[in-house]
């Protein structure tokens, strides 16, 4: 028995009912596939079922396209929302950034060492390239798209044109300090991740770490979530916190906050790239490794 050097990931969600796991595993077996990893979750509150399956095709198996067609036929039978991707084809990702480039620099480093399997389609900023000069962009395409209140719609139209032109599958707001319009947020539903410099729900508005300092908080954190028209209230993908004390100054909180933002955003992006995140209404199901 020979296992082909390629794996695929199947994700699905549907109304819960008996026989789902058996139907999926039987289909893959009959198609000549070997299941490498399987995770599932039954949300008893919404009565929905969620599943993630990683599988390899064995020698003599059906081609990927035929398996995909069979899975979508099964999806109709169970009223499933199905996703199917091949590990050999990394997702195409666009990174948006403003002046704070610590998250961008971290993502690029992780990408360069092979930790984040993605193909970067472009880096877009509302500031000139020299404002993020501390980050090595190499030969990656860079687009300076300035924005004002008067030009916001035109600027977002250009962003959307770039997304379509480059066939971008995921947009990452790596401390992009502009609020996306309802229209663009809707177009990017489920495929735009933002890093929020707070442990949501938390201190909103300007200088959240200074607000936290004034309130004497003992924990600070960061939240990565999908962008929706509800500002900073989209489905949460990843969060983390760090304990602080009365000795910490606002500058200490900013420094520690940068570290939290970097690791939270990186984990959220990796979860998405590996098809570990399934939307569940206003929440997410995250099948961690």
Order of alpha helices (4+ residues) and beta strands (2+ residues): beta-alpha-beta-beta-alpha-beta-beta-alpha-beta-beta-alpha-beta-alpha-beta-alpha-beta-beta-alpha-beta-beta
